[in-house]
Amino acid sequence: MTTSVSIKSRFCPSPTGLMHLGNLRTALFNVLLAKSYLAQKQAASFLLRIEDTDLARSEQEFTQSLMKDLLWLDLDWQEGPNHHKGHEPYYQAQRTGIYQKYYQQLLQNKQAYWCFCTDTELTITRKTQLQAGMPPRYAGTCRHLTQEQIEAKRAKGLVPALRFRIPDNESIHFDDFIQGPKTFATDDIGDFIIEKADGSASFMFCNAVDDALMEVTHVMRGEDHLTNTPRQLLILKALGLKAPLYGHMPLILGFDGKPLSKRNGSQSIESLREQGYFPLAINNYLSRLGHHFENEKLLSLDELGEHFDISHIGRSPARFDLAQLNHWQKETVLTKSDDEFWNWVKPYVEQYVPKEKISLFVQTVKKNIVLPQDAIDWAIQLLGTNIDSNQFFNEEALDVIRDQNKENEISVKQVLDELEKAIQQKGDNYNEVINELVFHVKKKGKVIFKPLRSAITGRCDGPELANIFSLMGKELLLKRVGIAKEISETSSTVKPSMKN
């Protein structure tokens, strides 16, 4: 059933750096919110607006980078740069004239005033308030300046900022669609700047005004913006503009329990792309970071939107977990055809994998790959010919080859001796080699398989050994076993050193 209900969500980044996981999640949730309505046959759209009023920090290259990131992740916007829908321009730096109109309205209605306080004066006031146990807020120093006083200060070359006048003794109530009802007292909010001394609009002002003018219905953002909301509601009320609904998501925490940043786990989307992460994996992970899905399968972006529900957004901070991101990356890798997988890793491993072994290589390693670097590692481990034993074997494999477990009824050296003979006789036929090995060693299970895998691959886990045998071939298998035997034979007197 189609209804006339229409919603518009938005993402409004400031182009002051590369996009990271925190602001990407905000963008993703707003895309999914719009898609959740579309899945219900209701009109919905996602708006992108560039908030570049910070003239000192905003750069065009960051604007282009974040739009590239959004498009790479399939987070297309239906309205915004290059998709005009009657509310342009979508760059705030180009909307100064619009803001000036509303500044004048507030000045005429005595709801804003000029403030000549310097940064030094404001800092001293804040320190004094904190020392007195008071909340730091503007003291109203310039609130009652006369026109003559304002002109006198201008005549001295002082350049003022414009402050919004907070009404006294009022309460602001709103229903946060994530966190529930909220109430703020105006007496706890100091008059705040809406136009900076350099003539640029403050975030508090232009963000609220543009949401109203661009007919945004739902503002979903981080809870660090929660205290901005009563201020913005006051602005919109004073201007007679319609306010959107507001919802504030708990922040993402890093591995140390502090807000996610580059220091504790966050990465730029550019970096994730360069490492080889798939958009589908990133979207599946982030959509579940602070939001619960009943469906735990890998979902397309439209399916994620269909199952997205703002009532499933948690009220407690979510902690970023790289292992979970890698889980969804691996799930995505497994959906790729062999050709798609090879095209993905080809630039990284082509130099190691002979053309005649490409198909076998893909079949061998695909289930063990998360990122292209893993493919490089396995290509070198399984097909490298110039082996440095100090780098080829990890510590766990070396411990096995050195025969550290003295409780074994048969030595690793004996297993390797028989393995070498079996390969010489049966070549790279895995099943026949194993049968031959079991027959002579008179043992089964990890007693033979751990030394075998450690010697052949330098690891104690990894791809299926049957495929590895076929991929490596007799000559390379014998070479690996020979190196392992040398280590095993000398382990009782000399422990091989590992290179860093």
PyMOL commands that set and color helices and strands:
alter all, ss='L'
color gray80, all
select helices_A, chain A and resi 21-39+60-72+92-94+96-108+119-131+147-155+186-188+203-213+223-225+228-239+262-264+269-275+279-286+301-307+310-312+322-334+338-349+355-368+372-383+389-392+395-401+412-426+430-441+446-457+465-490
alter helices_A, ss='H'
color red, helices_A
select strands_A, chain A and resi 6-11+43-48+112-115+161-164+171-176+180-185+192-195+218-222+245-249+252-253+318-319
alter strands_A, ss='S'
color yellow, strands_A
deselect
rebuild
show_as cartoon
